[in-house]
Amino acid sequence: MNIYIGNMGPGITVDILKEMFDAFGEVASCKIITDRRSGQSKGFGFVEMPSNSEADQAIKNLNGKFIDGQNIKVNHADPGGKRKKRRSRRRRY
């Protein structure tokens, strides 16, 4: 299961993220999204956990936890690709 972690402080690293989620089970991968130009964290990332039950437990326990000066947000990641097509606003006569 893919998990979204938001509102992360700049001091959170991939190692810290992995350590937080390792307490609840196996972690397949961790990724923190960074700015292309500066290389600084954008404040969110993703963790992949193979077991859905372990992922649900991690979400339940970590959501709202105070880490690095901020309350992080943890929930299921949106898989994307399910967006509606935008209608054209151009008038047709």
A tleap script that builds the chain and sets N, CA, C and O, in Angstrom:
source leaprc.protein.ff14SB
mol = sequence {
  NMET ASN ILE TYR ILE GLY ASN MET GLY PRO
  GLY ILE THR VAL ASP ILE LEU LYS GLU MET
  PHE ASP ALA PHE GLY GLU VAL ALA SER CYS
  LYS ILE ILE THR ASP ARG ARG SER GLY GLN
  SER LYS GLY PHE GLY PHE VAL GLU MET PRO
  SER ASN SER GLU ALA ASP GLN ALA ILE LYS
  ASN LEU ASN GLY LYS PHE ILE ASP GLY GLN
  ASN ILE LYS VAL ASN HIE ALA ASP PRO GLY
  GLY LYS ARG LYS LYS ARG ARG SER ARG ARG
  ARG ARG CTYR
}
set mol.1.N position { 0.844 -1.170 0.000 }
set mol.1.CA position { 0.000 0.000 0.000 }
set mol.1.C position { 0.893 1.237 0.000 }
set mol.1.O position { 1.908 1.285 0.695 }
set mol.2.N position { 0.507 2.218 -0.776 }
set mol.2.CA position { 1.245 3.464 -0.862 }
set mol.2.C position { 0.639 4.457 0.132 }
set mol.2.O position { -0.576 4.655 0.161 }
set mol.3.N position { 1.501 5.080 0.949 }
set mol.3.CA position { 1.058 5.986 2.006 }
set mol.3.C position { 1.631 7.376 1.751 }
set mol.3.O position { 2.812 7.524 1.436 }
set mol.4.N position { 0.784 8.390 1.890 }
set mol.4.CA position { 1.185 9.778 1.740 }
set mol.4.C position { 1.507 10.352 3.108 }
set mol.4.O position { 0.757 10.150 4.063 }
set mol.5.N position { 2.632 11.075 3.209 }
set mol.5.CA position { 3.004 11.765 4.440 }
set mol.5.C position { 3.160 13.234 4.094 }
set mol.5.O position { 3.993 13.587 3.260 }
set mol.6.N position { 2.374 14.092 4.719 }
set mol.6.CA position { 2.410 15.517 4.423 }
set mol.6.C position { 2.720 16.351 5.647 }
set mol.6.O position { 2.732 15.844 6.769 }
set mol.7.N position { 2.971 17.641 5.429 }
set mol.7.CA position { 3.281 18.608 6.463 }
set mol.7.C position { 4.550 18.222 7.239 }
set mol.7.O position { 4.629 18.408 8.454 }
set mol.8.N position { 5.533 17.686 6.521 }
set mol.8.CA position { 6.787 17.282 7.150 }
set mol.8.C position { 7.714 18.484 7.298 }
set mol.8.O position { 7.765 19.353 6.427 }
set mol.9.N position { 8.436 18.522 8.395 }
set mol.9.CA position { 9.429 19.558 8.615 }
set mol.9.C position { 10.659 19.310 7.747 }
set mol.9.O position { 10.851 18.198 7.255 }
set mol.10.N position { 11.486 20.323 7.554 }
set mol.10.CA position { 12.664 20.178 6.693 }
set mol.10.C position { 13.725 19.244 7.256 }
set mol.10.O position { 14.608 18.807 6.517 }
set mol.11.N position { 13.663 18.926 8.545 }
set mol.11.CA position { 14.666 18.057 9.155 }
set mol.11.C position { 14.395 16.577 8.989 }
set mol.11.O position { 15.233 15.760 9.369 }
set mol.12.N position { 13.267 16.208 8.441 }
set mol.12.CA position { 12.937 14.791 8.264 }
set mol.12.C position { 13.637 14.264 7.022 }
set mol.12.O position { 13.499 14.818 5.931 }
set mol.13.N position { 14.393 13.183 7.205 }
set mol.13.CA position { 15.123 12.545 6.109 }
set mol.13.C position { 14.463 11.216 5.765 }
set mol.13.O position { 13.553 10.764 6.460 }
set mol.14.N position { 14.928 10.601 4.694 }
set mol.14.CA position { 14.412 9.292 4.287 }
set mol.14.C position { 14.678 8.261 5.384 }
set mol.14.O position { 13.839 7.396 5.636 }
set mol.15.N position { 15.830 8.346 6.031 }
set mol.15.CA position { 16.163 7.402 7.105 }
set mol.15.C position { 15.209 7.543 8.290 }
set mol.15.O position { 14.771 6.543 8.859 }
set mol.16.N position { 14.894 8.764 8.655 }
set mol.16.CA position { 13.957 9.006 9.760 }
set mol.16.C position { 12.569 8.484 9.395 }
set mol.16.O position { 11.892 7.866 10.216 }
set mol.17.N position { 12.157 8.738 8.159 }
set mol.17.CA position { 10.851 8.278 7.679 }
set mol.17.C position { 10.764 6.756 7.724 }
set mol.17.O position { 9.774 6.195 8.193 }
set mol.18.N position { 11.810 6.097 7.233 }
set mol.18.CA position { 11.853 4.629 7.231 }
set mol.18.C position { 11.811 4.087 8.653 }
set mol.18.O position { 11.112 3.111 8.926 }
set mol.19.N position { 12.548 4.708 9.549 }
set mol.19.CA position { 12.582 4.277 10.942 }
set mol.19.C position { 11.207 4.403 11.600 }
set mol.19.O position { 10.807 3.531 12.371 }
set mol.20.N position { 10.484 5.484 11.299 }
set mol.20.CA position { 9.153 5.684 11.862 }
set mol.20.C position { 8.199 4.571 11.436 }
set mol.20.O position { 7.423 4.070 12.250 }
set mol.21.N position { 8.257 4.186 10.166 }
set mol.21.CA position { 7.326 3.191 9.648 }
set mol.21.C position { 7.790 1.757 9.898 }
set mol.21.O position { 6.971 0.838 9.897 }
set mol.22.N position { 9.091 1.554 10.112 }
set mol.22.CA position { 9.606 0.220 10.427 }
set mol.22.C position { 9.010 -0.328 11.717 }
set mol.22.O position { 8.916 -1.544 11.888 }
set mol.23.N position { 8.611 0.548 12.618 }
set mol.23.CA position { 8.019 0.119 13.883 }
set mol.23.C position { 6.700 -0.621 13.673 }
set mol.23.O position { 6.251 -1.345 14.562 }
set mol.24.N position { 6.073 -0.448 12.504 }
set mol.24.CA position { 4.767 -1.065 12.237 }
set mol.24.C position { 4.842 -2.224 11.256 }
set mol.24.O position { 3.841 -2.908 11.040 }
set mol.25.N position { 6.001 -2.460 10.658 }
set mol.25.CA position { 6.145 -3.575 9.723 }
set mol.25.C position { 7.176 -3.278 8.649 }
set mol.25.O position { 7.941 -2.317 8.735 }
set mol.26.N position { 7.174 -4.124 7.647 }
set mol.26.CA position { 8.142 -4.025 6.557 }
set mol.26.C position { 7.874 -2.804 5.675 }
set mol.26.O position { 6.732 -2.532 5.303 }
set mol.27.N position { 8.929 -2.083 5.353 }
set mol.27.CA position { 8.841 -0.919 4.473 }
set mol.27.C position { 9.561 -1.263 3.174 }
set mol.27.O position { 10.750 -1.581 3.183 }
set mol.28.N position { 8.840 -1.199 2.059 }
set mol.28.CA position { 9.427 -1.513 0.756 }
set mol.28.C position { 10.232 -0.335 0.215 }
set mol.28.O position { 11.313 -0.528 -0.341 }
set mol.29.N position { 9.711 0.893 0.372 }
set mol.29.CA position { 10.430 2.062 -0.127 }
set mol.29.C position { 9.953 3.331 0.564 }
set mol.29.O position { 8.829 3.404 1.062 }
set mol.30.N position { 10.833 4.331 0.584 }
set mol.30.CA position { 10.532 5.656 1.128 }
set mol.30.C position { 11.026 6.689 0.137 }
set mol.30.O position { 12.086 6.526 -0.467 }
set mol.31.N position { 10.250 7.762 -0.030 }
set mol.31.CA position { 10.659 8.821 -0.938 }
set mol.31.C position { 10.163 10.153 -0.415 }
set mol.31.O position { 8.989 10.297 -0.075 }
set mol.32.N position { 11.064 11.136 -0.351 }
set mol.32.CA position { 10.693 12.499 0.009 }
set mol.32.C position { 10.800 13.336 -1.255 }
set mol.32.O position { 11.831 13.324 -1.928 }
set mol.33.N position { 9.750 14.053 -1.576 }
set mol.33.CA position { 9.713 14.869 -2.784 }
set mol.33.C position { 10.501 16.155 -2.536 }
set mol.33.O position { 10.288 16.855 -1.546 }
set mol.34.N position { 11.421 16.447 -3.466 }
set mol.34.CA position { 12.283 17.620 -3.317 }
set mol.34.C position { 12.107 18.581 -4.487 }
set mol.34.O position { 11.664 18.195 -5.569 }
set mol.35.N position { 12.459 19.828 -4.248 }
set mol.35.CA position { 12.441 20.856 -5.271 }
set mol.35.C position { 13.599 20.610 -6.232 }
set mol.35.O position { 14.712 20.319 -5.791 }
set mol.36.N position { 13.360 20.719 -7.515 }
set mol.36.CA position { 14.403 20.450 -8.509 }
set mol.36.C position { 15.562 21.434 -8.430 }
set mol.36.O position { 16.724 21.048 -8.561 }
set mol.37.N position { 15.245 22.687 -8.217 }
set mol.37.CA position { 16.287 23.720 -8.213 }
set mol.37.C position { 17.100 23.726 -6.927 }
set mol.37.O position { 18.329 23.674 -6.964 }
set mol.38.N position { 16.415 23.790 -5.793 }
set mol.38.CA position { 17.126 23.941 -4.526 }
set mol.38.C position { 17.501 22.609 -3.886 }
set mol.38.O position { 18.432 22.551 -3.084 }
set mol.39.N position { 16.786 21.539 -4.232 }
set mol.39.CA position { 17.048 20.238 -3.623 }
set mol.39.C position { 16.439 20.089 -2.236 }
set mol.39.O position { 16.624 19.057 -1.590 }
set mol.40.N position { 15.719 21.099 -1.769 }
set mol.40.CA position { 15.089 21.049 -0.450 }
set mol.40.C position { 13.767 20.293 -0.522 }
set mol.40.O position { 13.117 20.229 -1.566 }
set mol.41.N position { 13.393 19.727 0.616 }
set mol.41.CA position { 12.139 18.995 0.718 }
set mol.41.C position { 10.955 19.921 0.459 }
set mol.41.O position { 10.951 21.079 0.875 }
set mol.42.N position { 9.954 19.390 -0.236 }
set mol.42.CA position { 8.720 20.142 -0.467 }
set mol.42.C position { 7.727 19.939 0.670 }
set mol.42.O position { 6.645 20.526 0.665 }
set mol.43.N position { 8.091 19.109 1.646 }
set mol.43.CA position { 7.242 18.917 2.814 }
set mol.43.C position { 6.317 17.721 2.740 }
set mol.43.O position { 5.442 17.556 3.591 }
set mol.44.N position { 6.504 16.876 1.723 }
set mol.44.CA position { 5.698 15.658 1.665 }
set mol.44.C position { 6.492 14.522 1.036 }
set mol.44.O position { 7.511 14.736 0.379 }
set mol.45.N position { 6.000 13.316 1.253 }
set mol.45.CA position { 6.677 12.144 0.721 }
set mol.45.C position { 5.750 10.947 0.701 }
set mol.45.O position { 4.563 11.048 1.013 }
set mol.46.N position { 6.324 9.799 0.323 }
set mol.46.CA position { 5.542 8.573 0.202 }
set mol.46.C position { 6.308 7.395 0.787 }
set mol.46.O position { 7.534 7.328 0.704 }
set mol.47.N position { 5.565 6.472 1.378 }
set mol.47.CA position { 6.136 5.234 1.911 }
set mol.47.C position { 5.318 4.091 1.330 }
set mol.47.O position { 4.088 4.145 1.306 }
set mol.48.N position { 6.000 3.068 0.869 }
set mol.48.CA position { 5.337 1.878 0.326 }
set mol.48.C position { 5.509 0.736 1.322 }
set mol.48.O position { 6.627 0.389 1.700 }
set mol.49.N position { 4.373 0.152 1.744 }
set mol.49.CA position { 4.389 -0.998 2.652 }
set mol.49.C position { 3.620 -2.144 2.002 }
set mol.49.O position { 2.483 -1.953 1.570 }
set mol.50.N position { 4.226 -3.337 1.926 }
set mol.50.CA position { 3.557 -4.473 1.264 }
set mol.50.C position { 2.283 -4.945 1.968 }
set mol.50.O position { 1.328 -5.352 1.307 }
set mol.51.N position { 2.261 -4.893 3.289 }
set mol.51.CA position { 1.113 -5.393 4.047 }
set mol.51.C position { 0.103 -4.275 4.306 }
set mol.51.O position { 0.441 -3.253 4.902 }
set mol.52.N position { -1.132 -4.474 3.858 }
set mol.52.CA position { -2.178 -3.472 4.064 }
set mol.52.C position { -2.524 -3.290 5.537 }
set mol.52.O position { -2.782 -2.169 5.978 }
set mol.53.N position { -2.533 -4.380 6.302 }
set mol.53.CA position { -2.882 -4.271 7.721 }
set mol.53.C position { -1.806 -3.491 8.484 }
set mol.53.O position { -2.128 -2.685 9.356 }
set mol.54.N position { -0.541 -3.726 8.162 }
set mol.54.CA position { 0.546 -2.977 8.801 }
set mol.54.C position { 0.492 -1.510 8.389 }
set mol.54.O position { 0.743 -0.626 9.208 }
set mol.55.N position { 0.168 -1.247 7.131 }
set mol.55.CA position { 0.061 0.130 6.643 }
set mol.55.C position { -1.086 0.865 7.340 }
set mol.55.O position { -0.934 2.021 7.734 }
set mol.56.N position { -2.218 0.203 7.490 }
set mol.56.CA position { -3.356 0.816 8.186 }
set mol.56.C position { -3.008 1.144 9.636 }
set mol.56.O position { -3.398 2.188 10.159 }
set mol.57.N position { -2.274 0.242 10.274 }
set mol.57.CA position { -1.855 0.471 11.659 }
set mol.57.C position { -0.911 1.670 11.741 }
set mol.57.O position { -1.023 2.480 12.661 }
set mol.58.N position { 0.006 1.790 10.799 }
set mol.58.CA position { 0.946 2.919 10.767 }
set mol.58.C position { 0.201 4.232 10.550 }
set mol.58.O position { 0.496 5.232 11.205 }
set mol.59.N position { -0.756 4.229 9.636 }
set mol.59.CA position { -1.548 5.434 9.362 }
set mol.59.C position { -2.303 5.857 10.618 }
set mol.59.O position { -2.304 7.031 10.990 }
set mol.60.N position { -2.936 4.898 11.255 }
set mol.60.CA position { -3.720 5.178 12.455 }
set mol.60.C position { -2.863 5.775 13.568 }
set mol.60.O position { -3.301 6.698 14.254 }
set mol.61.N position { -1.655 5.263 13.754 }
set mol.61.CA position { -0.804 5.698 14.861 }
set mol.61.C position { 0.038 6.940 14.559 }
set mol.61.O position { 0.378 7.685 15.478 }
set mol.62.N position { 0.377 7.174 13.301 }
set mol.62.CA position { 1.265 8.289 12.973 }
set mol.62.C position { 0.546 9.560 12.524 }
set mol.62.O position { 1.131 10.642 12.572 }
set mol.63.N position { -0.700 9.451 12.092 }
set mol.63.CA position { -1.418 10.632 11.626 }
set mol.63.C position { -1.599 11.628 12.775 }
set mol.63.O position { -2.140 11.288 13.827 }
set mol.64.N position { -1.138 12.858 12.555 }
set mol.64.CA position { -1.251 13.906 13.558 }
set mol.64.C position { -0.121 13.929 14.571 }
set mol.64.O position { -0.120 14.775 15.465 }
set mol.65.N position { 0.838 13.023 14.454 }
set mol.65.CA position { 1.954 12.967 15.401 }
set mol.65.C position { 2.856 14.186 15.230 }
set mol.65.O position { 3.105 14.624 14.107 }
set mol.66.N position { 3.345 14.734 16.345 }
set mol.66.CA position { 4.199 15.920 16.343 }
set mol.66.C position { 5.646 15.489 16.122 }
set mol.66.O position { 6.264 14.893 17.004 }
set mol.67.N position { 6.185 15.795 14.937 }
set mol.67.CA position { 7.557 15.419 14.581 }
set mol.67.C position { 8.240 16.611 13.929 }
set mol.67.O position { 7.676 17.247 13.039 }
set mol.68.N position { 9.447 16.908 14.371 }
set mol.68.CA position { 10.257 17.991 13.823 }
set mol.68.C position { 9.504 19.329 13.810 }
set mol.68.O position { 9.597 20.100 12.856 }
set mol.69.N position { 8.770 19.578 14.872 }
set mol.69.CA position { 8.096 20.859 15.023 }
set mol.69.C position { 6.762 20.992 14.316 }
set mol.69.O position { 6.175 22.074 14.310 }
set mol.70.N position { 6.269 19.910 13.716 }
set mol.70.CA position { 4.988 19.988 13.005 }
set mol.70.C position { 4.190 18.704 13.192 }
set mol.70.O position { 4.751 17.629 13.400 }
set mol.71.N position { 2.862 18.840 13.112 }
set mol.71.CA position { 1.988 17.668 13.132 }
set mol.71.C position { 1.898 17.125 11.716 }
set mol.71.O position { 1.374 17.788 10.821 }
set mol.72.N position { 2.416 15.902 11.513 }
set mol.72.CA position { 2.406 15.334 10.161 }
set mol.72.C position { 1.029 14.774 9.832 }
set mol.72.O position { 0.255 14.418 10.721 }
set mol.73.N position { 0.741 14.705 8.540 }
set mol.73.CA position { -0.501 14.116 8.045 }
set mol.73.C position { -0.141 12.820 7.339 }
set mol.73.O position { 0.716 12.805 6.456 }
set mol.74.N position { -0.788 11.745 7.723 }
set mol.74.CA position { -0.502 10.435 7.143 }
set mol.74.C position { -1.819 9.816 6.702 }
set mol.74.O position { -2.738 9.664 7.507 }
set mol.75.N position { -1.914 9.454 5.413 }
set mol.75.CA position { -3.107 8.774 4.912 }
set mol.75.C position { -2.793 8.000 3.635 }
set mol.75.O position { -1.674 8.049 3.125 }
set mol.76.N position { -3.786 7.293 3.134 }
set mol.76.CA position { -3.618 6.519 1.909 }
set mol.76.C position { -3.303 7.468 0.761 }
set mol.76.O position { -3.917 8.528 0.633 }
set mol.77.N position { -2.344 7.081 -0.068 }
set mol.77.CA position { -1.986 7.913 -1.218 }
set mol.77.C position { -3.004 7.702 -2.332 }
set mol.77.O position { -3.448 6.582 -2.580 }
set mol.78.N position { -3.364 8.790 -2.995 }
set mol.78.CA position { -4.266 8.726 -4.131 }
set mol.78.C position { -3.495 8.144 -5.314 }
set mol.78.O position { -2.447 8.676 -5.678 }
set mol.79.N position { -3.986 7.068 -5.921 }
set mol.79.CA position { -3.236 6.461 -7.022 }
set mol.79.C position { -3.159 7.332 -8.266 }
set mol.79.O position { -2.323 7.082 -9.134 }
set mol.80.N position { -4.004 8.342 -8.374 }
set mol.80.CA position { -3.966 9.223 -9.548 }
set mol.80.C position { -4.494 8.520 -10.780 }
set mol.80.O position { -4.855 7.345 -10.730 }
set mol.81.N position { -4.537 9.226 -11.856 }
set mol.81.CA position { -4.998 8.639 -13.104 }
set mol.81.C position { -6.500 8.479 -13.202 }
set mol.81.O position { -6.992 7.981 -14.215 }
set mol.82.N position { -7.235 8.875 -12.202 }
set mol.82.CA position { -8.690 8.699 -12.214 }
set mol.82.C position { -9.407 10.039 -12.334 }
set mol.82.O position { -10.569 10.165 -11.947 }
set mol.83.N position { -8.730 11.013 -12.858 }
set mol.83.CA position { -9.323 12.345 -12.964 }
set mol.83.C position { -10.259 12.435 -14.153 }
set mol.83.O position { -10.066 11.781 -15.178 }
set mol.84.N position { -11.278 13.265 -13.986 }
set mol.84.CA position { -12.218 13.484 -15.071 }
set mol.84.C position { -11.573 14.328 -16.152 }
set mol.84.O position { -10.678 15.133 -15.890 }
set mol.85.N position { -12.038 14.130 -17.355 }
set mol.85.CA position { -11.586 14.991 -18.441 }
set mol.85.C position { -12.169 16.372 -18.241 }
set mol.85.O position { -13.324 16.517 -17.843 }
set mol.86.N position { -11.370 17.380 -18.516 }
set mol.86.CA position { -11.869 18.749 -18.406 }
set mol.86.C position { -12.664 19.091 -19.648 }
set mol.86.O position { -12.255 18.807 -20.774 }
set mol.87.N position { -13.801 19.703 -19.418 }
set mol.87.CA position { -14.631 20.127 -20.545 }
set mol.87.C position { -14.079 21.412 -21.117 }
set mol.87.O position { -13.592 22.280 -20.392 }
set mol.88.N position { -14.159 21.514 -22.376 }
set mol.88.CA position { -13.720 22.726 -23.039 }
set mol.88.C position { -14.709 23.841 -22.732 }
set mol.88.O position { -15.920 23.631 -22.792 }
set mol.89.N position { -14.215 24.996 -22.411 }
set mol.89.CA position { -15.080 26.137 -22.110 }
set mol.89.C position { -15.324 27.001 -23.345 }
set mol.89.O position { -15.970 28.046 -23.271 }
set mol.90.N position { -14.809 26.555 -24.454 }
set mol.90.CA position { -14.971 27.309 -25.692 }
set mol.90.C position { -16.422 27.180 -26.178 }
set mol.90.O position { -17.006 26.097 -26.190 }
set mol.91.N position { -16.964 28.310 -26.570 }
set mol.91.CA position { -18.343 28.290 -27.090 }
set mol.91.C position { -18.342 27.821 -28.530 }
set mol.91.O position { -17.473 28.157 -29.334 }
set mol.92.N position { -19.331 27.051 -28.805 }
set mol.92.CA position { -19.518 26.579 -30.190 }
set mol.92.C position { -20.792 27.195 -30.726 }
set mol.92.O position { -21.823 27.203 -30.055 }
set mol.93.N position { -20.715 27.701 -31.918 }
set mol.93.CA position { -21.876 28.359 -32.521 }
set mol.93.C position { -22.482 27.523 -33.611 }
set mol.93.O position { -23.469 27.930 -34.224 }
savepdb mol mol.pdb
quit
